[in-house]
Amino acid sequence: MKIISIVGARPQFIKLAPLSKELRKYHTEIIIHTGQHFDKEMSESFFVELGISDPNYNLDINSGLHGEQTGRMLIEIENVVIKEKPDLIVVFGDTNSTLAGTLVGSKLNIPSVHIEAGLRSFNKTMPEEINRIVADHTSDYLFAPTLTAMKNLELENLLSSSFFTGDIMVDSHKSAVERSKDSKIIDEHSLTNGGYYLLTLHRPYNVDNSKNLADLLKELGELNKRIIFPIHPRTKNIIEKHNLIIPENITLIKPVGYLDFVALQSSCHKILTDSGGIQKEAYILKKPCITLRSETEWVETVQMGWNLLLNPNTEKNIARKIESFIPNDHYELIFGQNVSQKMVEIINGIFN
C-alpha cells in the first residue's frame, strides 16, 4: 500500500519514528510535515535524532490563528493527497495537523487511522480537545493508547472502529533512553542526578496572561532545587514582552533536541509540566510528575499515584505541594509494549 503519514509538531515526530520504521517493512510511506513546529530545535533536529526519513513534503504552515492555520493545511494536504492517491492516511495526536489530515481523508473518501485516539480532557477551552474529538469522529480506524481511551470511544459510539493498541511512545522512549546516554547536556549545565526539577510551560492559560505566568514563576522560585526550563518560543515571547522576573533558581535554556530532553528527564528529581505528552513520558520513566493544569488526558497516571494535578490559577502553596509529592510504590505497564508492531499488524489485517 501507499500510506501518507501527517505530522507537524514535536510529539508527532516522536510517535512517527517507530511506526515509520515498522510501516516501511511492508508499505510505501509518504511523510507530510505541515511545518507547525518551525523552530529548528523543535523540528528538524528531531528527524535527524530519531532516524526518520526526510519529509517528502514540507508545507511550511506555521503562522496564523487556529482557523487560518487549519484552513491552509486543509488546502495543501488535499493537494498532496490528490496527487499521491494514497490507500491510507495516518495522523497522530491532537494538533491542527491532526484535524486537517482527518478532514481531508473524510472529504476524499480515503481511509484514515488516528493514533492516540479516545483521549479526553473534557476541557473544551483547549483547542487540542476539539481537534481530538473531531479527528476521532472523522477517522475510520481509531488506535487507543489506554483502556480509559477505549471507554471514551465506547461512550461516543465509536467502539466498532476502535482498537486497543497501547501507546506508541513506549517504543519511542525505549529507543531514545538508550541513545540519550551519549547526550552532553547534563555536563553542559553542571547538573547532578536528582539535583534539579525539569519544567516545561506552553499552554495558553498558563503563559498568555502575563500576571498568571509571573505568579507561577514566583511560586516555583520558592522550590528548594534548581529548575531547568527549556523555554518554548511562545513562553519566551511573553516573558520578554512583559519583562517578567525569573527567580534565581530557574535556569532558562533554549529548546533542546529530543535525546537531550530525554537525558534531562532521566536525571531530574521531578518533572513539572503543562504538556500532555510529557506527563506520559514521565510515567514511562518512573519520574514523579506535577501537571500544572486542572485536568489531564492521562488519568491513569494520576490514578496510579505518579502524577499530581495542580491548577496554578487556583492552588495555594504550590511549591510546598510539589516538594511533598511522593509517588506510591505501585507501578504497572499501563501503556503496553511493542506497540508499533501491533499497530502495523492491525493495519495489515484490515487491508489484506
Backbone torsions as a table, in degrees:
resi	resn	phi	psi	omega
1	MET	NA	160.4	168.8
2	LYS	-103.5	124.3	-176.6
3	ILE	-121.5	131.6	173.6
4	ILE	-101.3	124.6	173.7
5	SER	-104.4	129.5	-176.9
6	ILE	-113.3	124.5	178.8
7	VAL	-136.4	163.8	178.2
8	GLY	-159.9	-10.7	-174.4
9	ALA	-139.6	159.9	-175.1
10	ARG	-44.2	-52.8	-177.3
11	PRO	-61.0	-31.2	-178.8
12	GLN	-73.5	-34.8	176.3
13	PHE	-61.4	-42.5	-177.6
14	ILE	-64.5	-40.5	-179.9
15	LYS	-72.7	-32.3	-179.4
16	LEU	-65.4	-36.1	-170.2
17	ALA	-52.3	-57.1	-178.3
18	PRO	-70.9	-32.2	-179.5
19	LEU	-69.5	-43.3	179.4
20	SER	-58.6	-43.7	179.3
21	LYS	-59.1	-41.4	-178.4
22	GLU	-75.5	-40.6	-179.5
23	LEU	-60.3	-39.0	-174.0
24	ARG	-72.5	-6.9	173.2
25	LYS	-72.1	-22.7	-172.8
26	TYR	-126.3	-23.4	-168.5
27	HIS	-135.0	167.4	171.1
28	THR	-91.0	126.0	-178.8
29	GLU	-114.3	133.9	173.6
30	ILE	-112.5	127.2	-179.5
31	ILE	-104.4	125.7	171.6
32	ILE	-105.8	122.3	173.0
33	HIS	-105.6	114.4	-177.0
34	THR	-70.6	-19.3	-178.5
35	GLY	87.3	11.7	-175.9
36	GLN	-57.7	-41.7	170.3
37	HIS	-99.4	109.9	-173.0
38	PHE	-105.7	-12.6	176.9
39	ASP	-65.6	132.6	-175.0
40	LYS	-55.7	-41.5	-178.5
41	GLU	-67.4	-22.2	-177.1
42	MET	-101.6	-0.3	-175.6
43	SER	-136.5	-75.7	-172.0
44	GLU	-57.6	-42.8	-176.6
45	SER	-63.7	-29.0	-179.6
46	PHE	-66.5	-40.2	179.2
47	PHE	-62.9	-41.3	-179.9
48	VAL	-66.5	-51.2	-176.2
49	GLU	-63.8	-36.5	-174.8
50	LEU	-89.7	-2.2	177.5
51	GLY	70.5	29.6	178.7
52	ILE	-87.8	139.7	176.2
53	SER	-60.1	147.6	177.4
54	ASP	-56.5	141.9	178.6
55	PRO	-58.3	140.8	174.4
56	ASN	-72.3	-28.8	178.7
57	TYR	-137.1	130.6	171.6
58	ASN	-119.4	111.8	-172.1
59	LEU	-82.1	-16.0	174.6
60	ASP	56.7	41.5	179.0
61	ILE	-104.6	99.2	-171.7
62	ASN	-138.5	21.5	179.2
63	SER	-142.9	171.0	178.4
64	GLY	96.7	161.9	175.7
65	LEU	-68.9	169.4	-174.3
66	HIS	-54.6	-45.2	-177.9
67	GLY	-64.4	-45.1	179.2
68	GLU	-63.4	-45.7	-178.0
69	GLN	-62.5	-46.6	-179.7
70	THR	-63.7	-40.4	179.2
71	GLY	-62.2	-42.7	178.1
72	ARG	-65.0	-38.3	177.6
73	MET	-64.0	-41.3	178.4
74	LEU	-57.3	-46.0	-178.6
75	ILE	-62.6	-49.7	-174.5
76	GLU	-72.1	-40.8	177.9
77	ILE	-64.3	-41.2	178.6
78	GLU	-59.2	-42.9	179.2
79	ASN	-59.4	-43.4	-179.9
80	VAL	-66.6	-43.3	-177.2
81	VAL	-65.2	-40.0	177.5
82	ILE	-63.1	-39.2	180.0
83	LYS	-69.7	-44.0	-172.7
84	GLU	-84.9	-25.2	-179.7
85	LYS	52.0	60.4	-178.7
86	PRO	-74.4	160.8	174.0
87	ASP	-87.3	-20.8	-175.0
88	LEU	-155.4	144.2	173.3
89	ILE	-114.4	133.8	177.8
90	VAL	-116.7	128.0	176.4
91	VAL	-124.8	161.2	-174.2
92	PHE	-131.3	136.6	164.8
93	GLY	74.7	-133.3	-165.3
94	ASP	-148.8	29.2	-178.6
95	THR	-93.7	177.2	174.4
96	ASN	-60.8	-31.4	176.7
97	SER	-62.9	-39.9	177.8
98	THR	-61.0	-50.3	-178.4
99	LEU	-60.1	-47.9	-178.1
100	ALA	-62.6	-40.1	-179.3
101	GLY	-62.4	-44.8	-178.8
102	THR	-70.6	-35.3	178.6
103	LEU	-66.1	-41.1	177.0
104	VAL	-61.6	-45.8	178.8
105	GLY	-57.8	-44.9	-177.5
106	SER	-68.0	-36.4	-179.6
107	LYS	-70.2	-33.0	-177.5
108	LEU	-97.8	5.8	179.4
109	ASN	58.3	40.3	174.8
110	ILE	-109.2	126.4	-177.3
111	PRO	-58.3	146.0	178.8
112	SER	-134.6	150.2	175.4
113	VAL	-114.4	129.7	174.5
114	HIS	-106.0	111.3	177.5
115	ILE	-88.7	131.2	-174.1
116	GLU	82.4	40.8	-179.7
117	ALA	-79.7	157.9	172.1
118	GLY	85.9	-1.2	178.5
119	LEU	-75.2	139.2	178.2
120	ARG	-141.9	128.6	171.6
121	SER	-95.0	-16.7	-176.0
122	PHE	60.5	29.5	175.8
123	ASN	-123.4	96.0	-174.5
124	LYS	-79.8	2.4	170.9
125	THR	-78.1	-13.3	176.9
126	MET	-85.2	122.7	176.3
127	PRO	-55.9	-33.5	-179.4
128	GLU	-61.8	-33.9	-179.5
129	GLU	-66.3	-43.1	177.3
130	ILE	-63.6	-43.8	-179.1
131	ASN	-59.1	-45.4	-174.9
132	ARG	-71.9	-33.9	178.8
133	ILE	-66.4	-49.2	-179.4
134	VAL	-64.9	-40.0	178.4
135	ALA	-60.0	-41.9	179.3
136	ASP	-64.3	-37.3	-175.6
137	HIS	-85.8	-4.7	176.5
138	THR	-116.5	-2.6	176.5
139	SER	-89.8	156.2	-179.7
140	ASP	-90.5	-31.4	-178.4
141	TYR	-133.1	130.6	-173.7
142	LEU	-116.5	118.5	179.8
143	PHE	-102.1	108.3	-173.1
144	ALA	-94.0	134.2	-177.6
145	PRO	-81.3	-22.7	-176.1
146	THR	-139.5	165.3	176.9
147	LEU	-68.1	-31.1	175.8
148	THR	-63.7	-41.4	177.2
149	ALA	-62.0	-40.5	176.8
150	MET	-61.5	-40.5	178.7
151	LYS	-63.3	-41.7	177.6
152	ASN	-60.5	-41.9	179.6
153	LEU	-66.3	-37.4	176.5
154	GLU	-62.6	-42.6	-179.7
155	LEU	-65.0	-22.9	179.2
156	GLU	-101.2	17.0	176.6
157	ASN	61.1	37.3	-179.5
158	LEU	-116.1	11.6	-172.8
159	LEU	-63.8	-32.7	-175.6
160	SER	-65.6	-21.8	179.7
161	SER	-108.8	13.9	-173.5
162	SER	-107.4	146.6	178.3
163	PHE	-134.2	131.9	175.8
164	PHE	-85.8	107.1	-174.5
165	THR	-106.7	-20.8	-164.9
166	GLY	88.0	178.9	-173.4
167	ASP	-103.7	127.2	-176.1
168	ILE	-65.6	-18.7	177.3
169	MET	-61.6	-23.7	176.5
170	VAL	-59.7	-45.2	179.1
171	ASP	-67.4	-42.9	-179.2
172	SER	-60.5	-46.5	-175.2
173	HIS	-71.1	-35.6	179.6
174	LYS	-58.4	-44.2	178.7
175	SER	-70.4	-41.7	-174.7
176	ALA	-68.4	-36.3	-178.7
177	VAL	-60.6	-43.1	-180.0
178	GLU	-66.6	-43.6	-177.8
179	ARG	-71.5	-26.2	-177.7
180	SER	-72.9	-10.7	-179.6
181	LYS	-65.0	-17.4	177.5
182	ASP	-89.5	-2.2	-179.4
183	SER	-64.5	144.4	178.8
184	LYS	-102.2	2.4	-169.3
185	ILE	-67.1	-31.0	178.8
186	ILE	-63.5	-46.2	178.7
187	ASP	-68.8	-36.9	-178.1
188	GLU	-59.4	-33.5	-177.7
189	HIS	-107.7	14.1	175.9
190	SER	53.5	49.2	-178.1
191	LEU	-97.4	153.8	175.2
192	THR	-119.2	153.5	-179.0
193	ASN	-60.8	121.2	179.8
194	GLY	78.0	7.7	-174.3
195	GLY	-96.4	9.3	-177.2
196	TYR	-154.9	159.9	168.8
197	TYR	-96.4	150.0	175.1
198	LEU	-110.4	126.0	-174.1
199	LEU	-119.6	136.5	166.3
200	THR	-134.0	140.0	177.8
201	LEU	-142.9	131.1	173.2
202	HIS	-156.6	-9.2	-177.8
203	ARG	-63.1	137.3	-178.4
204	PRO	-53.5	-39.8	-176.6
205	TYR	-73.5	-11.5	174.4
206	ASN	-97.9	-29.6	-172.0
207	VAL	-116.7	-23.7	-175.4
208	ASP	-71.7	-32.9	175.5
209	ASN	-86.8	110.7	-173.0
210	SER	-62.6	-32.7	178.7
211	LYS	-67.4	-43.6	177.9
212	ASN	-60.4	-43.0	-180.0
213	LEU	-65.8	-42.7	179.0
214	ALA	-62.1	-41.9	179.3
215	ASP	-64.0	-40.3	-179.6
216	LEU	-67.1	-44.3	178.4
217	LEU	-60.5	-39.2	178.2
218	LYS	-62.0	-43.5	177.6
219	GLU	-61.1	-46.5	-178.7
220	LEU	-65.4	-25.2	177.6
221	GLY	-66.9	-13.5	179.3
222	GLU	-88.7	-5.2	178.8
223	LEU	-68.7	151.2	-172.8
224	ASN	-90.8	12.3	177.6
225	LYS	-131.2	161.1	173.4
226	ARG	-65.8	146.6	178.3
227	ILE	-118.9	124.9	175.1
228	ILE	-98.1	123.4	-171.4
229	PHE	-125.5	89.2	171.5
230	PRO	-67.1	110.2	-165.0
231	ILE	-89.4	127.1	177.3
232	HIS	-67.3	140.4	179.8
233	PRO	-52.2	-37.0	179.5
234	ARG	-61.1	-46.5	-178.2
235	THR	-69.0	-40.0	179.4
236	LYS	-59.5	-41.8	179.9
237	ASN	-62.1	-41.4	179.5
238	ILE	-65.0	-45.3	-179.3
239	ILE	-60.2	-44.9	-178.2
240	GLU	-70.9	-39.6	-178.6
241	LYS	-62.5	-37.4	-175.3
242	HIS	-105.9	7.9	177.8
243	ASN	51.7	47.3	-177.4
244	LEU	-71.9	146.3	-179.5
245	ILE	-82.0	129.5	177.0
246	ILE	-99.7	117.3	179.6
247	PRO	-56.8	154.8	-174.8
248	GLU	-61.9	-29.0	-176.7
249	ASN	-83.4	-3.1	-179.6
250	ILE	-102.3	121.1	177.1
251	THR	-104.8	113.7	177.1
252	LEU	-81.8	130.3	173.8
253	ILE	-129.0	157.2	-179.1
254	LYS	-68.8	162.1	176.9
255	PRO	-53.6	141.4	-175.9
256	VAL	-114.6	160.2	175.2
257	GLY	-66.1	167.1	-174.6
258	TYR	-62.2	-44.7	-177.1
259	LEU	-67.5	-37.2	174.4
260	ASP	-63.8	-39.3	-179.6
261	PHE	-67.1	-40.1	177.0
262	VAL	-62.6	-38.3	176.8
263	ALA	-61.9	-42.3	177.6
264	LEU	-64.1	-40.9	177.0
265	GLN	-62.5	-44.2	-174.3
266	SER	-64.8	-29.7	-174.4
267	SER	-103.1	-5.7	-175.4
268	CYS	-77.9	167.5	177.5
269	HIS	-81.8	-49.9	176.4
270	LYS	-146.5	159.3	178.6
271	ILE	-110.4	129.7	177.5
272	LEU	-114.8	123.8	-171.8
273	THR	-157.3	159.0	166.7
274	ASP	-116.6	12.5	179.1
275	SER	-84.6	144.4	174.2
276	GLY	-72.4	-50.9	-176.0
277	GLY	-63.6	-35.5	-177.5
278	ILE	-69.9	-29.1	173.5
279	GLN	-58.1	-43.5	-179.2
280	LYS	-68.0	-43.0	178.5
281	GLU	-61.0	-39.4	178.3
282	ALA	-60.7	-43.2	-179.4
283	TYR	-64.1	-44.4	-179.9
284	ILE	-58.9	-36.3	-179.6
285	LEU	-86.5	0.0	-177.7
286	LYS	58.9	45.6	176.2
287	LYS	-109.8	132.1	175.1
288	PRO	-57.6	134.5	-177.2
289	CYS	-123.7	131.6	172.2
290	ILE	-111.9	114.6	-177.3
291	THR	-95.3	118.8	-174.8
292	LEU	-87.4	63.6	-179.4
293	ARG	-151.8	169.4	178.5
294	SER	-93.1	-8.9	-177.1
295	GLU	-149.7	168.9	177.7
296	THR	-148.1	150.3	172.3
297	GLU	-78.5	-21.3	-173.8
298	TRP	-104.2	64.4	-173.8
299	VAL	-62.1	-27.8	-179.9
300	GLU	-61.0	-34.8	-179.2
301	THR	-66.5	-31.9	175.7
302	VAL	-74.2	-45.6	-179.5
303	GLN	-61.0	-33.3	179.4
304	MET	-78.8	-7.6	175.9
305	GLY	85.6	17.2	-178.7
306	TRP	-106.9	-3.9	-176.3
307	ASN	-135.0	127.7	179.8
308	LEU	-112.4	124.9	177.3
309	LEU	-88.7	127.5	175.1
310	LEU	-133.4	120.2	177.4
311	ASN	-87.2	109.9	-175.5
312	PRO	-60.6	-22.7	-176.4
313	ASN	-85.5	-10.8	-178.5
314	THR	-128.2	-25.0	-176.2
315	GLU	-77.1	145.8	173.3
316	LYS	-108.1	158.5	176.5
317	ASN	54.7	46.4	-177.8
318	ILE	-59.1	-44.2	-177.9
319	ALA	-59.8	-43.7	-179.7
320	ARG	-64.1	-40.0	-179.3
321	LYS	-68.7	-36.3	176.7
322	ILE	-64.3	-46.8	-177.0
323	GLU	-66.3	-33.3	-176.3
324	SER	-85.9	-9.6	-177.3
325	PHE	-72.6	121.2	177.9
326	ILE	-130.3	122.1	178.3
327	PRO	-63.5	154.9	175.1
328	ASN	-77.7	174.5	-175.3
329	ASP	-80.0	-12.8	-175.6
330	HIS	-80.1	132.3	179.9
331	TYR	-144.9	132.4	177.9
332	GLU	-128.3	153.5	176.9
333	LEU	-81.3	72.8	-172.9
334	ILE	-73.5	-13.8	-176.2
335	PHE	-104.3	6.3	173.4
336	GLY	84.0	-172.1	-179.5
337	GLN	-147.2	153.9	178.6
338	ASN	48.3	48.8	-170.4
339	VAL	-72.8	-42.5	-177.9
340	SER	-62.5	-38.2	177.2
341	GLN	-62.1	-42.5	179.7
342	LYS	-64.1	-41.5	-179.4
343	MET	-62.2	-45.2	-178.6
344	VAL	-68.1	-35.1	175.5
345	GLU	-61.4	-39.8	178.1
346	ILE	-65.7	-45.4	178.4
347	ILE	-59.6	-45.3	179.5
348	ASN	-62.5	-38.6	-179.8
349	GLY	-67.6	-35.2	-179.9
350	ILE	-68.9	-40.4	-170.8
351	PHE	-101.1	1.0	177.0
352	ASN	-98.4	NA	NA
